[in-house]
Amino acid sequence: MTLKRILLCAGIVLCLVFSAAAMLRPGPVPGGYILERDSEVQSPEAGPHSGGGKTTAYSFFKRAPGLTLVFRKRALTPGSGIGYHLQTEDEIYYVLSGRGAMTIDGKTFDVGPGDAILTRPGSSHGLKQVGSEDLVILINYEQAPQK
């Protein structure tokens, strides 16, 4: 047998071995899903971080084991807010409806429907509802897995 045929046979054998090992390895296990509705998770709360006023918080999937993504909705009533605070992880705010005044690192700007704001670790920020309509936002960030 020539060296070329020996290498070809060895390659075929290795492919078969790795294919067999892959077939023996358990595949992904379907994980199912969790459905939660606003009415099931809503909770009246004061504006977080001493923001004042009345808000409605919707903390989705907070009981899902091992989930590191925080997914929240918050409705801020007229005059309420999220107090100015130091950010320790990347956090995304997305405005669904209403108007707000967001302050990041001392700079204030208007936010409204369709605006997405990424706050980075080490920055400070706060958000105030402005106008007559509730300010409704989504908030997402990573956290340590829940046990």
C-alpha positions in Angstrom: 0.0 0.0 0.0 1.3 3.4 -0.8 1.7 6.2 1.7 -1.0 8.2 0.0 -3.5 5.3 0.4 -2.5 4.7 4.0 -3.1 8.4 4.8 -6.5 8.3 2.9 -7.6 5.3 4.9 -6.4 6.8 8.2 -8.4 10.0 7.3 -11.5 7.9 6.6 -11.2 6.0 9.8 -10.8 9.2 11.8 -13.9 10.6 10.2 -15.9 7.5 11.1 -14.7 7.6 14.7 -15.6 11.3 15.1 -19.0 10.7 13.4 -19.7 7.8 15.7 -18.7 9.8 18.8 -21.0 12.7 17.7 -23.9 10.3 17.3 -23.3 8.9 20.8 -23.2 12.4 22.4 -26.6 13.4 23.6 -28.1 16.1 21.4 -29.8 19.3 22.7 -32.7 18.7 24.9 -35.8 20.7 24.1 -36.2 23.3 26.8 -39.8 24.3 26.4 -40.9 27.9 27.0 -42.4 30.2 29.6 -45.3 32.4 28.8 -46.0 35.3 31.1 -48.6 38.0 30.7 -48.6 41.6 31.9 -51.6 40.9 34.2 -49.6 38.0 35.9 -46.5 39.9 36.7 -47.5 43.6 37.2 -46.8 45.2 40.5 -47.3 48.8 41.6 -44.0 50.3 42.8 -42.4 53.6 43.6 -40.0 55.0 41.1 -36.8 52.9 41.4 -33.5 54.3 42.7 -35.5 57.0 44.7 -37.0 58.3 41.5 -40.3 59.1 43.1 -43.9 58.9 41.9 -45.9 55.8 41.1 -45.0 53.2 38.5 -46.1 49.8 37.4 -43.3 47.2 37.1 -43.6 44.1 35.0 -40.7 41.7 35.9 -40.9 38.9 33.3 -39.2 35.5 33.9 -37.7 36.4 37.3 -38.4 32.9 38.6 -36.8 31.2 35.5 -33.9 29.1 36.8 -30.5 29.9 35.3 -31.8 32.9 33.3 -29.2 35.7 33.2 -31.2 38.1 31.1 -33.4 40.6 33.0 -36.5 41.6 30.9 -38.7 44.2 32.4 -41.4 46.7 31.4 -42.1 49.7 33.4 -44.9 52.3 33.1 -44.1 55.6 34.7 -47.1 57.7 35.6 -46.9 61.5 35.2 -44.3 63.0 37.5 -42.6 59.7 38.3 -39.1 58.6 37.4 -36.1 56.3 37.8 -33.6 58.0 40.1 -30.1 59.0 39.0 -27.8 56.1 39.8 -24.5 54.5 38.9 -24.7 51.7 36.2 -22.7 48.5 37.0 -23.6 46.5 33.8 -24.7 47.2 30.2 -28.4 48.1 30.3 -30.8 48.8 27.5 -33.8 51.1 27.8 -36.4 51.0 24.9 -39.3 53.5 24.9 -42.6 52.0 23.8 -44.8 55.0 24.4 -44.9 58.4 26.2 -42.1 61.0 26.6 -39.2 61.1 29.0 -36.2 63.2 29.9 -33.1 61.0 30.3 -30.0 62.2 32.1 -26.7 60.3 31.5 -23.4 61.5 33.0 -25.0 64.9 33.6 -26.4 65.4 30.0 -30.2 65.5 29.7 -32.0 64.7 26.4 -35.6 63.9 25.4 -36.6 60.3 24.6 -39.8 59.0 23.0 -41.3 56.0 21.2 -38.8 54.0 19.2 -35.7 55.3 21.1 -33.2 52.7 22.4 -30.6 53.8 24.9 -27.6 51.7 25.9 -26.1 52.7 29.3 -22.6 51.4 29.9 -20.9 50.3 33.1 -19.5 53.2 35.0 -22.0 55.7 33.7 -24.7 57.3 35.8 -28.3 57.8 34.6 -31.8 58.6 35.5 -35.1 59.0 33.6 -38.1 61.2 34.3 -41.6 60.9 32.8 -42.7 64.2 31.1 -46.0 65.1 29.6 -49.5 63.8 30.3 -49.2 60.2 29.0 -47.5 57.3 30.9 -43.9 56.7 29.8 -43.7 52.9 29.1 -40.2 51.4 28.7 -38.6 48.0 28.3 -35.4 47.4 30.3 -32.9 44.6 29.6 -29.6 43.7 31.3 -27.6 40.6 32.3 -27.3 39.5 35.9 -25.9 36.5 37.7 -28.0 33.4 37.2 -30.9 32.9 39.7 -30.8 29.7 41.7 
